[in-house]
Amino acid sequence: MEILQQEPIAALATAPGIGAIAVIRVSGDHAIEITNRLFRGKDLSRQASHTVHFGTIRDAQNTIIDEVLVSLFRSPASFTKEDVVEISCHGSDYVIRQILRLLLKEGVRMAQPGEFTQRAFLNGQFDLVQAEAVADLIAADSEATHRAALTQLRGGFSKQLKALRQQLIEFAALIELELDFGEEDVEFAQRDDLRRLVWSIQRVLRPLIESFAVGNAIKQGVATVLAGKPNAGKSTLLNALLNEEKAIVSDIPGTTRDVIEDELFIDGIRFRLIDTAGLREATDTIEAIGVERTRQQLDKAAIIVYLFDVAEATPAEISAVEADLKQRSVPYVLVANKMDKLSAEKLNEWQRTFGENLVPIQANTGKNLTEMTQRLTGFVKANTVPGCTVVTNLRHYEHLTQTDAALARVLDGLDAGTTQDWLAIDLRDALRHLGELTGEITTDDLLATIFSKFCIGK
Ligand code: GDP
């Protein structure tokens, strides 16, 4: 692939504000020569790639702006594959502005958001999925989001999909060729081979599509609904988990009317905790609103924690609740609160009846809380295989599902013996979605939307 060196651009690559050091990145045609004009020290234009040089940056009056370290990366061995200079200066707003101003005077332009990454993509440094992973990596604020972004950055699923797409292109070409023969009854594309190829693509697509539920949860936080009758101890549990007085704890049943949302990190996974009004049928209207909201929250839940007062509830009642929860097909845990109010013997009976699905706790002292939180992380981990790619990006998810749908139509067509023109349409559709996913097919609009979400300097 030929490297394109575009007009030089510059931006602050480190976070704005005061810091010990700041890094200004310059990339593009003649980036090294231009920086050299401002730099006093060695002649940068004669230095090798991947070297660091100490010197000063001076203005036209020869006034020293700052002492700096300059790192050189010569094309194509740089992030953007263009000539790149990274100027490490002192992290003062004034110094940064002065150096950027001097660069602009020399004909460099300020970089647009994500422009460095966009150039890296256009020069084939990585595909679109990986470029988007750069943004995710920068934004990652938990261990799980970081891990997901890093796997994608390191190649993830796009390499595999690219190879399969290439094979699919060959079949599509053969089918198009058959079309050229019009009326004649020719078959260049082996239908059985095509079928096998479609299956193998689907084997790659399906786990990725399924991983989105978890991937999205990891990125947005796992929606965890805390449900249970009034006075079960939901607010107390929430407080124990969050370690702060967010929800109002009270002895009057039904006082937690509002839905309270908070975040909790357990084992590097973000949980969005949603506390709700009790699930029992409410009689007064204000509470009825709360109960209605509980139902809505339950519909959005990825995990349900059902809390109950183990000294008040009966096994029959909890069995009924469990039957209800089972219908929702999301993981749940039955949390038997106030275990201090029952004898060990009685608790054992509960445990025997509900087995693994029940965890006894004492919310007001935090007893057994770890057992409960381990259940929560267990649900998420059960759905992620370490080192496997998890799809976290909605754009990827949409292209993956559309490809899958188009391929399903190809298979239907093959089974029904449809004509080449219909097969060709579905194949083209699948190829287009696969291509847009990895960035083999791009439009300026698409690139603009993706890269404008980056910050300047990335
Ligand atoms: P909510 O209505 O479900 O939010 O329940 P609250 O959190 O307001 O708790 C109701 C009452 O139960 C409060 O008086 C709490 O102090 C009490 N409580 C909560 N957890 C425990 C527990 O583990 N043991 C005992 N004995 N009381 C508890």
Boltz pocket constraint, residues with backbone or C-beta under 6 A from the ligand:
constraints:
  - pocket:
      binder: B
      contacts: [[A, 228], [A, 229], [A, 230], [A, 231], [A, 232], [A, 233], [A, 234], [A, 235], [A, 236], [A, 237], [A, 248], [A, 249], [A, 250], [A, 251], [A, 252], [A, 253], [A, 254], [A, 255], [A, 256], [A, 337], [A, 338], [A, 339], [A, 340], [A, 341], [A, 361], [A, 362], [A, 363], [A, 364], [A, 365]]
      max_distance: 6.0
